[in-house]
Amino acid sequence: MSDSLCPRERIRKKKEFLVIYKKGTRYRGKYFTIVHISNDLNFSRMAVVVSKKIGNAVKRNKIKRWIRTLFRMNKTLMDESLDLIIIPKKEIQEAAWPELQEEFLKALKSLRQSC
Protein backbone atom coordinates (compact mmCIF):
# COMPACT_ATOMS: atom_id res chain seq x y z
CA MET A 1 0.00 0.00 0.00
CA SER A 2 1.40 3.38 -0.96
CA ASP A 3 1.72 6.50 1.15
CA SER A 4 -0.51 8.52 -1.14
CA LEU A 5 -4.20 9.18 -0.61
CA CYS A 6 -5.84 7.85 -3.75
CA PRO A 7 -9.37 8.88 -4.78
CA ARG A 8 -10.89 5.56 -3.73
CA GLU A 9 -9.81 6.26 -0.13
CA ARG A 10 -11.96 9.38 0.09
CA ILE A 11 -15.61 9.58 1.04
CA ARG A 12 -17.39 11.92 -1.37
CA LYS A 13 -21.05 11.00 -1.74
CA LYS A 14 -23.68 12.68 0.39
CA LYS A 15 -25.45 9.35 0.89
CA GLU A 16 -22.30 7.83 2.41
CA PHE A 17 -21.85 10.83 4.73
CA LEU A 18 -25.43 10.51 5.96
CA VAL A 19 -25.04 6.77 6.68
CA ILE A 20 -21.83 7.34 8.63
CA TYR A 21 -23.32 10.21 10.65
CA LYS A 22 -26.47 8.21 11.41
CA LYS A 23 -25.02 4.77 12.19
CA GLY A 24 -21.44 5.62 13.10
CA THR A 25 -19.77 5.67 16.49
CA ARG A 26 -18.06 8.83 17.75
CA TYR A 27 -14.63 9.25 19.27
CA ARG A 28 -14.18 12.66 20.90
CA GLY A 29 -10.60 13.76 21.30
CA LYS A 30 -8.85 16.94 22.31
CA TYR A 31 -8.37 18.26 18.77
CA PHE A 32 -10.98 16.44 16.69
CA THR A 33 -14.02 14.20 16.68
CA ILE A 34 -14.01 11.04 14.57
CA VAL A 35 -17.24 9.44 13.38
CA HIS A 36 -16.46 5.90 12.24
CA ILE A 37 -18.16 2.81 10.91
CA SER A 38 -16.74 -0.39 9.46
CA ASN A 39 -17.01 -0.93 5.72
CA ASP A 40 -16.97 -3.98 3.45
CA LEU A 41 -13.96 -2.85 1.46
CA ASN A 42 -10.32 -3.96 1.72
CA PHE A 43 -9.19 -0.46 2.69
CA SER A 44 -10.16 2.43 4.94
CA ARG A 45 -11.65 5.66 3.64
CA MET A 46 -11.81 9.12 5.15
CA ALA A 47 -13.23 12.60 4.82
CA VAL A 48 -12.45 15.82 6.64
CA VAL A 49 -15.21 18.29 7.51
CA VAL A 50 -13.93 21.67 8.74
CA SER A 51 -16.41 24.25 10.02
CA LYS A 52 -16.21 27.90 9.01
CA LYS A 53 -16.01 28.66 12.75
CA ILE A 54 -12.39 27.52 12.64
CA GLY A 55 -11.21 30.29 10.36
CA ASN A 56 -10.85 31.50 6.82
CA ALA A 57 -10.30 29.23 3.81
CA VAL A 58 -6.52 29.26 4.17
CA LYS A 59 -6.68 27.97 7.77
CA ARG A 60 -9.34 25.39 6.94
CA ASN A 61 -7.36 24.03 3.99
CA LYS A 62 -4.19 23.84 6.09
CA ILE A 63 -6.04 21.80 8.73
CA LYS A 64 -7.43 19.50 6.03
CA ARG A 65 -3.90 18.91 4.69
CA TRP A 66 -2.64 18.12 8.21
CA ILE A 67 -5.40 15.58 8.82
CA ARG A 68 -5.04 13.93 5.42
CA THR A 69 -1.31 13.62 6.09
CA LEU A 70 -1.98 12.00 9.47
CA PHE A 71 -4.33 9.52 7.80
CA ARG A 72 -1.86 8.73 4.99
CA MET A 73 1.04 8.18 7.38
CA ASN A 74 -0.93 5.90 9.70
CA LYS A 75 -3.41 4.06 7.48
CA THR A 76 -1.34 0.87 7.70
CA LEU A 77 -1.97 0.79 11.47
CA MET A 78 -5.69 0.21 10.96
CA ASP A 79 -6.43 -3.49 11.32
CA GLU A 80 -10.01 -3.22 10.16
CA SER A 81 -11.27 -1.27 7.16
CA LEU A 82 -13.22 1.75 8.36
CA ASP A 83 -15.00 4.79 7.00
CA LEU A 84 -13.90 7.85 8.98
CA ILE A 85 -15.21 11.39 9.08
CA ILE A 86 -12.81 13.61 10.97
CA ILE A 87 -14.19 16.87 12.35
CA PRO A 88 -11.50 19.21 13.75
CA LYS A 89 -12.14 21.43 16.77
CA LYS A 90 -10.96 25.03 17.21
CA GLU A 91 -8.15 23.86 19.50
CA ILE A 92 -6.38 22.24 16.54
CA GLN A 93 -5.09 25.65 15.43
CA GLU A 94 -2.82 25.95 18.46
CA ALA A 95 -1.64 22.34 18.36
CA ALA A 96 1.91 21.40 17.45
CA TRP A 97 2.50 18.62 14.92
CA PRO A 98 3.81 16.07 17.50
CA GLU A 99 0.71 16.64 19.63
CA LEU A 100 -1.55 16.01 16.65
CA GLN A 101 0.30 12.80 15.79
CA GLU A 102 0.04 11.60 19.37
CA GLU A 103 -3.69 12.39 19.54
CA PHE A 104 -4.36 10.66 16.20
CA LEU A 105 -2.49 7.51 17.29
CA LYS A 106 -4.45 7.53 20.54
CA ALA A 107 -7.67 7.80 18.53
CA LEU A 108 -6.68 4.89 16.27
CA LYS A 109 -5.92 2.78 19.33
CA SER A 110 -9.35 3.61 20.74
CA LEU A 111 -11.03 2.80 17.41
CA ARG A 112 -9.33 -0.61 17.29
CA GLN A 113 -10.64 -1.43 20.76
CA SER A 114 -14.19 -0.30 20.01
CA CYS A 115 -14.53 -2.24 16.74
MMTF fields as JSON, N, C-alpha, C and O atoms, coordinates in Angstrom:
{
  "mmtfVersion": "1.0.0",
  "mmtfProducer": "UNKNOWN",
  "numBonds": 459,
  "numAtoms": 460,
  "numGroups": 115,
  "numChains": 1,
  "numModels": 1,
  "chainsPerModel": [1],
  "groupsPerChain": [115],
  "chainIdList": ["A"],
  "bondAtomList": [4, 2, 8, 6, 12, 10, 16, 14, 20, 18, 24, 22, 28, 26, 32, 30, 36, 34, 40, 38, 44, 42, 48, 46, 52, 50, 56, 54, 60, 58, 64, 62, 68, 66, 72, 70, 76, 74, 80, 78, 84, 82, 88, 86, 92, 90, 96, 94, 100, 98, 104, 102, 108, 106, 112, 110, 116, 114, 120, 118, 124, 122, 128, 126, 132, 130, 136, 134, 140, 138, 144, 142, 148, 146, 152, 150, 156, 154, 160, 158, 164, 162, 168, 166, 172, 170, 176, 174, 180, 178, 184, 182, 188, 186, 192, 190, 196, 194, 200, 198, 204, 202, 208, 206, 212, 210, 216, 214, 220, 218, 224, 222, 228, 226, 232, 230, 236, 234, 240, 238, 244, 242, 248, 246, 252, 250, 256, 254, 260, 258, 264, 262, 268, 266, 272, 270, 276, 274, 280, 278, 284, 282, 288, 286, 292, 290, 296, 294, 300, 298, 304, 302, 308, 306, 312, 310, 316, 314, 320, 318, 324, 322, 328, 326, 332, 330, 336, 334, 340, 338, 344, 342, 348, 346, 352, 350, 356, 354, 360, 358, 364, 362, 368, 366, 372, 370, 376, 374, 380, 378, 384, 382, 388, 386, 392, 390, 396, 394, 400, 398, 404, 402, 408, 406, 412, 410, 416, 414, 420, 418, 424, 422, 428, 426, 432, 430, 436, 434, 440, 438, 444, 442, 448, 446, 452, 450, 456, 454],
  "bondOrderList": [1, 1, 1, 1, 1, 1, 1, 1, 1, 1, 1, 1, 1, 1, 1, 1, 1, 1, 1, 1, 1, 1, 1, 1, 1, 1, 1, 1, 1, 1, 1, 1, 1, 1, 1, 1, 1, 1, 1, 1, 1, 1, 1, 1, 1, 1, 1, 1, 1, 1, 1, 1, 1, 1, 1, 1, 1, 1, 1, 1, 1, 1, 1, 1, 1, 1, 1, 1, 1, 1, 1, 1, 1, 1, 1, 1, 1, 1, 1, 1, 1, 1, 1, 1, 1, 1, 1, 1, 1, 1, 1, 1, 1, 1, 1, 1, 1, 1, 1, 1, 1, 1, 1, 1, 1, 1, 1, 1, 1, 1, 1, 1, 1, 1],
  "groupList": [{"groupName": "MET", "atomNameList": ["N", "CA", "C", "O"], "elementList": ["N", "C", "C", "O"], "formalChargeList": [0, 0, 0, 0], "bondAtomList": [1, 0, 2, 1, 3, 2], "bondOrderList": [1, 1, 2], "singleLetterCode": "M", "chemCompType": "L-PEPTIDE LINKING"}, {"groupName": "SER", "atomNameList": ["N", "CA", "C", "O"], "elementList": ["N", "C", "C", "O"], "formalChargeList": [0, 0, 0, 0], "bondAtomList": [1, 0, 2, 1, 3, 2], "bondOrderList": [1, 1, 2], "singleLetterCode": "S", "chemCompType": "L-PEPTIDE LINKING"}, {"groupName": "ASP", "atomNameList": ["N", "CA", "C", "O"], "elementList": ["N", "C", "C", "O"], "formalChargeList": [0, 0, 0, 0], "bondAtomList": [1, 0, 2, 1, 3, 2], "bondOrderList": [1, 1, 2], "singleLetterCode": "D", "chemCompType": "L-PEPTIDE LINKING"}, {"groupName": "LEU", "atomNameList": ["N", "CA", "C", "O"], "elementList": ["N", "C", "C", "O"], "formalChargeList": [0, 0, 0, 0], "bondAtomList": [1, 0, 2, 1, 3, 2], "bondOrderList": [1, 1, 2], "singleLetterCode": "L", "chemCompType": "L-PEPTIDE LINKING"}, {"groupName": "CYS", "atomNameList": ["N", "CA", "C", "O"], "elementList": ["N", "C", "C", "O"], "formalChargeList": [0, 0, 0, 0], "bondAtomList": [1, 0, 2, 1, 3, 2], "bondOrderList": [1, 1, 2], "singleLetterCode": "C", "chemCompType": "L-PEPTIDE LINKING"}, {"groupName": "PRO", "atomNameList": ["N", "CA", "C", "O"], "elementList": ["N", "C", "C", "O"], "formalChargeList": [0, 0, 0, 0], "bondAtomList": [1, 0, 2, 1, 3, 2], "bondOrderList": [1, 1, 2], "singleLetterCode": "P", "chemCompType": "L-PEPTIDE LINKING"}, {"groupName": "ARG", "atomNameList": ["N", "CA", "C", "O"], "elementList": ["N", "C", "C", "O"], "formalChargeList": [0, 0, 0, 0], "bondAtomList": [1, 0, 2, 1, 3, 2], "bondOrderList": [1, 1, 2], "singleLetterCode": "R", "chemCompType": "L-PEPTIDE LINKING"}, {"groupName": "GLU", "atomNameList": ["N", "CA", "C", "O"], "elementList": ["N", "C", "C", "O"], "formalChargeList": [0, 0, 0, 0], "bondAtomList": [1, 0, 2, 1, 3, 2], "bondOrderList": [1, 1, 2], "singleLetterCode": "E", "chemCompType": "L-PEPTIDE LINKING"}, {"groupName": "ILE", "atomNameList": ["N", "CA", "C", "O"], "elementList": ["N", "C", "C", "O"], "formalChargeList": [0, 0, 0, 0], "bondAtomList": [1, 0, 2, 1, 3, 2], "bondOrderList": [1, 1, 2], "singleLetterCode": "I", "chemCompType": "L-PEPTIDE LINKING"}, {"groupName": "LYS", "atomNameList": ["N", "CA", "C", "O"], "elementList": ["N", "C", "C", "O"], "formalChargeList": [0, 0, 0, 0], "bondAtomList": [1, 0, 2, 1, 3, 2], "bondOrderList": [1, 1, 2], "singleLetterCode": "K", "chemCompType": "L-PEPTIDE LINKING"}, {"groupName": "PHE", "atomNameList": ["N", "CA", "C", "O"], "elementList": ["N", "C", "C", "O"], "formalChargeList": [0, 0, 0, 0], "bondAtomList": [1, 0, 2, 1, 3, 2], "bondOrderList": [1, 1, 2], "singleLetterCode": "F", "chemCompType": "L-PEPTIDE LINKING"}, {"groupName": "VAL", "atomNameList": ["N", "CA", "C", "O"], "elementList": ["N", "C", "C", "O"], "formalChargeList": [0, 0, 0, 0], "bondAtomList": [1, 0, 2, 1, 3, 2], "bondOrderList": [1, 1, 2], "singleLetterCode": "V", "chemCompType": "L-PEPTIDE LINKING"}, {"groupName": "TYR", "atomNameList": ["N", "CA", "C", "O"], "elementList": ["N", "C", "C", "O"], "formalChargeList": [0, 0, 0, 0], "bondAtomList": [1, 0, 2, 1, 3, 2], "bondOrderList": [1, 1, 2], "singleLetterCode": "Y", "chemCompType": "L-PEPTIDE LINKING"}, {"groupName": "GLY", "atomNameList": ["N", "CA", "C", "O"], "elementList": ["N", "C", "C", "O"], "formalChargeList": [0, 0, 0, 0], "bondAtomList": [1, 0, 2, 1, 3, 2], "bondOrderList": [1, 1, 2], "singleLetterCode": "G", "chemCompType": "PEPTIDE LINKING"}, {"groupName": "THR", "atomNameList": ["N", "CA", "C", "O"], "elementList": ["N", "C", "C", "O"], "formalChargeList": [0, 0, 0, 0], "bondAtomList": [1, 0, 2, 1, 3, 2], "bondOrderList": [1, 1, 2], "singleLetterCode": "T", "chemCompType": "L-PEPTIDE LINKING"}, {"groupName": "HIS", "atomNameList": ["N", "CA", "C", "O"], "elementList": ["N", "C", "C", "O"], "formalChargeList": [0, 0, 0, 0], "bondAtomList": [1, 0, 2, 1, 3, 2], "bondOrderList": [1, 1, 2], "singleLetterCode": "H", "chemCompType": "L-PEPTIDE LINKING"}, {"groupName": "ASN", "atomNameList": ["N", "CA", "C", "O"], "elementList": ["N", "C", "C", "O"], "formalChargeList": [0, 0, 0, 0], "bondAtomList": [1, 0, 2, 1, 3, 2], "bondOrderList": [1, 1, 2], "singleLetterCode": "N", "chemCompType": "L-PEPTIDE LINKING"}, {"groupName": "ALA", "atomNameList": ["N", "CA", "C", "O"], "elementList": ["N", "C", "C", "O"], "formalChargeList": [0, 0, 0, 0], "bondAtomList": [1, 0, 2, 1, 3, 2], "bondOrderList": [1, 1, 2], "singleLetterCode": "A", "chemCompType": "L-PEPTIDE LINKING"}, {"groupName": "TRP", "atomNameList": ["N", "CA", "C", "O"], "elementList": ["N", "C", "C", "O"], "formalChargeList": [0, 0, 0, 0], "bondAtomList": [1, 0, 2, 1, 3, 2], "bondOrderList": [1, 1, 2], "singleLetterCode": "W", "chemCompType": "L-PEPTIDE LINKING"}, {"groupName": "GLN", "atomNameList": ["N", "CA", "C", "O"], "elementList": ["N", "C", "C", "O"], "formalChargeList": [0, 0, 0, 0], "bondAtomList": [1, 0, 2, 1, 3, 2], "bondOrderList": [1, 1, 2], "singleLetterCode": "Q", "chemCompType": "L-PEPTIDE LINKING"}],
  "groupTypeList": [0, 1, 2, 1, 3, 4, 5, 6, 7, 6, 8, 6, 9, 9, 9, 7, 10, 3, 11, 8, 12, 9, 9, 13, 14, 6, 12, 6, 13, 9, 12, 10, 14, 8, 11, 15, 8, 1, 16, 2, 3, 16, 10, 1, 6, 0, 17, 11, 11, 11, 1, 9, 9, 8, 13, 16, 17, 11, 9, 6, 16, 9, 8, 9, 6, 18, 8, 6, 14, 3, 10, 6, 0, 16, 9, 14, 3, 0, 2, 7, 1, 3, 2, 3, 8, 8, 8, 5, 9, 9, 7, 8, 19, 7, 17, 17, 18, 5, 7, 3, 19, 7, 7, 10, 3, 9, 17, 3, 9, 1, 3, 6, 19, 1, 4],
  "groupIdList": [1, 2, 3, 4, 5, 6, 7, 8, 9, 10, 11, 12, 13, 14, 15, 16, 17, 18, 19, 20, 21, 22, 23, 24, 25, 26, 27, 28, 29, 30, 31, 32, 33, 34, 35, 36, 37, 38, 39, 40, 41, 42, 43, 44, 45, 46, 47, 48, 49, 50, 51, 52, 53, 54, 55, 56, 57, 58, 59, 60, 61, 62, 63, 64, 65, 66, 67, 68, 69, 70, 71, 72, 73, 74, 75, 76, 77, 78, 79, 80, 81, 82, 83, 84, 85, 86, 87, 88, 89, 90, 91, 92, 93, 94, 95, 96, 97, 98, 99, 100, 101, 102, 103, 104, 105, 106, 107, 108, 109, 110, 111, 112, 113, 114, 115],
  "secStructList": [7, 7, 1, 1, 7, 7, 4, 4, 4, 5, 7, 7, 7, 2, 2, 2, 2, 2, 2, 2, 2, 2, 2, 7, 3, 3, 3, 3, 7, 1, 1, 3, 3, 3, 3, 3, 3, 3, 7, 1, 1, 1, 1, 7, 3, 3, 3, 3, 7, 7, 7, 4, 4, 4, 7, 1, 2, 2, 2, 2, 2, 2, 2, 2, 2, 2, 2, 2, 2, 2, 2, 2, 2, 2, 4, 4, 4, 7, 1, 1, 7, 3, 3, 3, 3, 3, 3, 3, 7, 4, 4, 4, 4, 4, 7, 7, 2, 2, 2, 2, 2, 2, 2, 2, 2, 2, 2, 2, 2, 2, 2, 2, 2, 2, 7],
  "xCoordList": [0.842, 0.0, 0.887, 1.855, 0.56, 1.404, 1.056, 0.057, 1.916, 1.716, 0.807, 0.528, 0.35, -0.514, -1.969, -2.329, -2.774, -4.202, -4.924, -5.204, -5.217, -5.837, -7.337, -7.918, -7.949, -9.365, -10.303, -11.319, -9.997, -10.894, -10.884, -11.768, -9.903, -9.811, -10.493, -10.331, -11.242, -11.958, -13.462, -13.965, -14.157, -15.613, -16.114, -15.746, -16.957, -17.389, -18.893, -19.399, -19.616, -21.049, -21.848, -21.565, -22.839, -23.684, -24.359, -24.488, -24.786, -25.453, -24.537, -24.985, -23.272, -22.303, -22.083, -21.992, -21.995, -21.847, -23.021, -22.835, -24.231, -25.426, -25.459, -25.841, -25.067, -25.039, -24.037, -24.32, -22.873, -21.834, -22.282, -22.118, -22.846, -23.323, -24.434, -24.487, -25.323, -26.471, -26.102, -26.538, -25.306, -25.017, -23.644, -23.345, -22.812, -21.443, -21.291, -22.182, -20.145, -19.772, -18.816, -18.023, -18.89, -18.062, -16.926, -17.1, -15.766, -14.627, -14.388, -14.187, -14.407, -14.184, -12.814, -12.567, -11.944, -10.601, -10.405, -11.343, -9.171, -8.852, -8.92, -9.379, -8.464, -8.368, -9.38, -9.581, -10.016, -10.978, -11.938, -11.684, -13.044, -14.02, -13.971, -13.899, -14.008, -14.011, -15.307, -15.629, -16.044, -17.236, -16.804, -16.325, -16.972, -16.457, -17.464, -18.31, -17.341, -18.165, -17.347, -16.58, -17.499, -16.74, -17.361, -18.564, -16.521, -17.012, -16.65, -15.896, -17.188, -16.973, -15.841, -15.703, -15.05, -13.959, -12.664, -12.622, -11.624, -10.321, -9.466, -8.335, -9.982, -9.192, -10.081, -11.308, -9.436, -10.16, -10.328, -9.523, -11.395, -11.65, -11.862, -12.206, -11.652, -11.811, -12.308, -12.226, -12.829, -13.23, -12.959, -13.003, -12.682, -12.451, -13.518, -13.736, -14.181, -15.212, -14.773, -14.754, -14.421, -13.935, -14.961, -15.342, -15.402, -16.409, -15.816, -14.621, -16.657, -16.215, -15.898, -15.27, -16.316, -16.014, -14.52, -14.016, -13.82, -12.388, -11.566, -10.544, -11.98, -11.211, -11.504, -12.465, -10.653, -10.85, -10.421, -9.976, -10.555, -10.298, -8.851, -8.598, -7.921, -6.516, -6.295, -5.643, -6.829, -6.677, -7.388, -6.853, -8.59, -9.34, -8.625, -8.566, -8.081, -7.356, -6.079, -5.709, -5.405, -4.192, -4.527, -3.804, -5.616, -6.039, -6.411, -6.087, -7.09, -7.429, -6.166, -6.1, -5.174, -3.903, -3.241, -2.741, -3.231, -2.639, -3.324, -2.66, -4.646, -5.395, -5.235, -5.091, -5.258, -5.037, -3.644, -3.462, -2.666, -1.306, -1.25, -0.607, -1.92, -1.979, -2.591, -2.085, -3.671, -4.326, -3.392, -3.242, -2.768, -1.856, -0.705, -0.354, -0.118, 1.042, 0.688, 1.542, -0.559, -0.93, -1.997, -2.513, -2.339, -3.413, -3.033, -3.916, -1.76, -1.343, -1.567, -1.577, -1.746, -1.975, -3.406, -3.696, -4.293, -5.692, -5.858, -5.641, -6.246, -6.426, -7.676, -7.676, -8.724, -10.012, -10.243, -9.767, -10.968, -11.271, -12.447, -13.502, -12.243, -13.224, -13.514, -12.697, -14.685, -15.002, -14.927, -15.598, -14.116, -13.895, -14.306, -13.991, -15.002, -15.21, -14.546, -14.91, -13.572, -12.808, -13.246, -13.195, -13.677, -14.187, -13.275, -13.353, -12.417, -11.503, -12.235, -13.29, -11.637, -12.137, -11.264, -10.19, -11.723, -10.965, -9.564, -8.624, -9.424, -8.147, -7.033, -5.855, -7.39, -6.379, -5.446, -4.319, -5.906, -5.089, -3.843, -2.805, -3.949, -2.819, -1.957, -0.931, -2.347, -1.635, -0.348, -0.279, 0.665, 1.91, 1.782, 0.974, 2.579, 2.503, 2.687, 1.914, 3.676, 3.811, 2.58, 2.232, 1.927, 0.707, -0.406, -1.135, -0.529, -1.551, -1.295, -2.221, -0.045, 0.297, -0.043, -0.619, 0.309, 0.038, -1.473, -1.925, -2.236, -3.688, -4.312, -5.232, -3.819, -4.357, -4.047, -4.906, -2.842, -2.487, -3.329, -3.737, -3.585, -4.454, -5.876, -6.526, -6.336, -7.669, -7.728, -8.704, -6.69, -6.676, -6.688, -7.357, -5.948, -5.925, -7.318, -7.76, -7.991, -9.346, -10.324, -11.212, -10.159, -11.031, -10.843, -11.81, -9.6, -9.33, -10.018, -10.541, -10.018, -10.635, -12.157, -12.803, -12.733, -14.185, -14.792, -15.973, -13.984, -14.535, -14.485, -14.912],
  "yCoordList": [-1.181, 0.0, 1.245, 1.323, 2.196, 3.378, 4.421, 4.311, 5.433, 6.504, 7.607, 8.57, 7.474, 8.516, 8.265, 7.175, 9.275, 9.176, 9.157, 10.205, 7.963, 7.851, 8.174, 8.136, 8.486, 8.879, 7.843, 8.216, 6.574, 5.556, 5.551, 4.957, 6.199, 6.26, 7.503, 7.809, 8.201, 9.385, 9.134, 8.475, 9.663, 9.58, 10.862, 11.957, 10.733, 11.919, 12.05, 13.161, 10.95, 11.0, 11.375, 10.91, 12.212, 12.677, 11.509, 11.511, 10.522, 9.352, 8.613, 8.167, 8.493, 7.826, 8.642, 8.076, 9.969, 10.828, 10.636, 10.491, 10.637, 10.509, 9.176, 9.131, 8.089, 6.769, 6.754, 6.221, 7.33, 7.339, 8.183, 7.771, 9.359, 10.207, 9.523, 9.64, 8.809, 8.211, 6.946, 6.771, 6.067, 4.77, 4.68, 3.701, 5.674, 5.615, 5.867, 6.4, 5.469, 5.675, 6.858, 7.067, 7.629, 8.825, 8.634, 8.063, 9.135, 9.254, 10.751, 11.454, 11.237, 12.658, 12.846, 12.396, 13.506, 13.761, 15.229, 16.025, 15.573, 16.944, 17.883, 19.019, 17.408, 18.26, 17.946, 18.765, 16.791, 16.436, 15.364, 14.67, 15.249, 14.196, 13.294, 13.777, 11.988, 11.039, 10.245, 9.623, 10.271, 9.444, 8.28, 8.489, 7.057, 5.901, 4.768, 4.603, 3.996, 2.813, 1.854, 2.293, 0.565, -0.388, -0.481, -0.287, -0.781, -0.928, -2.319, -3.056, -2.662, -3.984, -3.987, -4.94, -2.96, -2.846, -3.395, -3.741, -3.473, -3.959, -2.827, -3.061, -1.626, -0.459, 0.518, 0.46, 1.405, 2.434, 3.67, 3.94, 4.416, 5.657, 6.765, 6.508, 8.001, 9.116, 10.36, 10.496, 11.269, 12.6, 13.552, 13.165, 14.786, 15.821, 16.891, 17.375, 17.257, 18.288, 19.391, 19.192, 20.553, 21.667, 22.789, 23.267, 23.201, 24.252, 25.622, 25.848, 26.527, 27.9, 28.617, 29.676, 28.066, 28.657, 28.591, 29.348, 27.7, 27.524, 28.659, 29.039, 29.199, 30.293, 30.468, 29.917, 31.25, 31.501, 30.281, 29.277, 30.369, 29.235, 28.738, 27.536, 29.653, 29.26, 28.367, 27.328, 28.763, 27.973, 26.63, 25.6, 26.643, 25.391, 24.421, 23.228, 24.9, 24.032, 23.484, 22.336, 24.297, 23.842, 22.697, 21.703, 22.842, 21.8, 20.525, 19.423, 20.675, 19.498, 18.775, 17.547, 19.532, 18.915, 18.171, 17.063, 18.776, 18.119, 16.779, 15.763, 16.788, 15.575, 14.515, 13.333, 14.919, 13.931, 13.325, 12.138, 14.127, 13.616, 12.621, 11.578, 12.937, 12.002, 10.672, 9.608, 10.734, 9.516, 8.722, 7.511, 9.402, 8.733, 8.041, 6.907, 8.724, 8.185, 6.991, 6.144, 6.91, 5.899, 4.919, 4.143, 4.933, 4.056, 2.583, 1.726, 2.272, 0.87, 0.334, -0.881, 1.218, 0.792, 0.339, -0.247, 0.605, 0.213, -1.252, -1.64, -2.058, -3.489, -3.754, -4.6, -3.034, -3.221, -2.08, -0.966, -2.352, -1.274, -0.46, -1.002, 0.838, 1.75, 2.91, 3.26, 3.496, 4.786, 5.806, 5.657, 6.839, 7.847, 9.222, 9.6, 9.957, 11.385, 12.091, 11.884, 12.923, 13.613, 15.074, 15.771, 15.517, 16.874, 17.601, 17.344, 18.498, 19.212, 20.198, 20.73, 20.422, 21.427, 22.674, 22.636, 23.776, 25.034, 24.884, 25.538, 24.028, 23.864, 23.359, 23.479, 22.799, 22.237, 23.324, 23.028, 24.562, 25.65, 25.913, 26.308, 25.693, 25.949, 24.709, 24.783, 23.595, 22.336, 22.263, 22.73, 21.668, 21.399, 20.052, 19.21, 19.856, 18.624, 17.361, 16.419, 17.294, 16.075, 15.78, 14.619, 16.829, 16.638, 16.045, 15.158, 16.539, 16.009, 14.534, 13.723, 14.202, 12.8, 11.918, 10.842, 12.367, 11.6, 11.408, 10.309, 12.467, 12.387, 11.464, 10.708, 11.521, 10.664, 9.192, 8.333, 8.898, 7.512, 7.012, 5.851, 7.883, 7.535, 7.234, 6.3, 8.024, 7.805, 6.476, 5.737, 6.162, 4.89, 3.702, 2.697, 3.834, 2.776, 2.582, 1.452, 3.67, 3.614, 3.005, 2.238, 3.347, 2.805, 1.298, 0.564, 0.84, -0.605, -1.355, -2.45, -0.765, -1.43, -1.435, -2.374, -0.399, -0.301, -1.144, -1.49, -1.471, -2.237, -3.733, -4.495],
  "zCoordList": [0.0, 0.0, 0.0, 0.756, -0.832, -0.956, 0.105, 0.815, 0.186, 1.153, 0.635, 1.35, -0.588, -1.135, -0.737, -0.293, -0.901, -0.61, -1.955, -2.537, -2.433, -3.751, -3.664, -2.58, -4.79, -4.784, -4.174, -3.589, -4.292, -3.731, -2.204, -1.586, -1.588, -0.129, 0.452, 1.633, -0.366, 0.091, 0.04, -0.869, 1.016, 1.037, 0.395, 0.821, -0.633, -1.369, -1.515, -1.676, -1.463, -1.745, -0.504, 0.601, -0.704, 0.394, 1.095, 2.319, 0.34, 0.892, 1.881, 2.937, 1.532, 2.414, 3.686, 4.776, 3.556, 4.729, 5.683, 6.891, 5.129, 5.959, 6.697, 7.866, 6.035, 6.682, 7.816, 8.889, 7.592, 8.629, 9.818, 10.967, 9.553, 10.647, 11.442, 12.667, 10.745, 11.412, 12.189, 13.327, 11.587, 12.194, 12.836, 13.52, 12.629, 13.104, 14.597, 15.258, 15.095, 16.492, 16.551, 15.633, 17.629, 17.746, 18.754, 19.831, 18.358, 19.27, 19.427, 18.437, 20.653, 20.897, 21.536, 22.655, 20.818, 21.303, 21.619, 21.57, 21.945, 22.307, 21.099, 21.216, 19.95, 18.771, 17.677, 16.78, 17.728, 16.688, 17.176, 18.161, 16.461, 16.678, 15.458, 14.328, 15.678, 14.572, 14.618, 15.63, 13.525, 13.379, 12.495, 11.381, 12.988, 12.241, 12.182, 13.06, 11.117, 10.909, 10.051, 9.194, 10.268, 9.464, 8.073, 7.899, 7.093, 5.719, 5.192, 5.828, 4.04, 3.452, 2.436, 1.67, 2.42, 1.455, 2.055, 3.236, 1.252, 1.723, 2.28, 2.705, 2.282, 2.687, 3.457, 3.382, 4.19, 4.937, 4.071, 3.18, 4.352, 3.642, 4.662, 5.816, 4.222, 5.153, 4.453, 3.233, 5.273, 4.824, 5.974, 7.142, 5.636, 6.64, 6.455, 5.344, 7.549, 7.511, 8.475, 9.689, 7.925, 8.742, 8.714, 7.646, 9.88, 10.018, 9.716, 9.907, 9.246, 9.011, 10.31, 10.288, 11.44, 12.745, 13.043, 13.873, 12.377, 12.643, 12.045, 12.616, 10.929, 10.357, 8.884, 8.347, 8.245, 6.819, 5.99, 6.547, 4.685, 3.806, 3.907, 3.831, 4.076, 4.167, 5.395, 5.294, 6.538, 7.768, 7.648, 8.06, 7.083, 6.942, 6.021, 6.318, 4.915, 3.993, 4.61, 4.362, 5.412, 6.094, 7.054, 7.118, 7.791, 8.728, 7.975, 8.416, 6.84, 6.029, 5.563, 5.6, 5.131, 4.69, 5.834, 5.644, 7.042, 8.208, 8.478, 8.684, 8.473, 8.819, 7.743, 8.058, 6.478, 5.415, 5.52, 5.25, 5.908, 6.089, 7.242, 7.131, 8.346, 9.471, 9.037, 9.392, 8.274, 7.8, 6.89, 7.055, 5.934, 4.991, 5.705, 5.377, 6.68, 7.378, 8.256, 8.515, 8.718, 9.702, 9.223, 10.028, 7.949, 7.484, 7.554, 7.586, 7.579, 7.703, 9.114, 9.316, 10.089, 11.47, 11.723, 12.766, 10.787, 10.957, 10.578, 9.43, 11.561, 11.321, 10.495, 9.601, 10.801, 10.157, 9.178, 9.396, 8.104, 7.164, 7.694, 8.02, 7.772, 8.364, 7.427, 6.576, 7.595, 6.997, 8.125, 9.146, 7.941, 8.983, 8.478, 7.349, 9.313, 9.081, 10.248, 11.405, 9.933, 10.967, 10.986, 9.973, 12.17, 12.347, 13.334, 14.536, 12.859, 13.747, 14.656, 14.312, 15.829, 16.769, 16.668, 16.067, 17.253, 17.206, 17.799, 17.347, 18.805, 19.501, 18.589, 18.928, 17.445, 16.543, 15.993, 15.596, 15.97, 15.431, 16.266, 15.735, 17.576, 18.462, 18.673, 19.349, 18.118, 18.355, 17.545, 16.409, 18.158, 17.454, 16.746, 17.138, 15.707, 14.921, 15.77, 15.601, 16.679, 17.5, 18.358, 18.571, 18.846, 19.632, 18.777, 19.22, 17.552, 16.647, 16.326, 16.312, 16.071, 15.792, 16.977, 16.813, 18.158, 19.371, 19.571, 19.893, 19.38, 19.54, 18.494, 18.806, 17.259, 16.203, 16.49, 16.296, 16.945, 17.287, 18.457, 18.484, 19.411, 20.538, 20.038, 20.51, 19.097, 18.529, 17.784, 17.916, 17.0, 16.274, 17.24, 16.999, 18.321, 19.33, 19.929, 20.135, 20.2, 20.74, 19.727, 20.101, 18.455, 17.414, 17.273, 17.073, 17.377, 17.29, 18.415, 18.21, 19.608, 20.763, 20.661, 21.125, 20.061, 20.007, 18.886, 18.934, 17.876, 16.741, 16.954, 16.087]
}
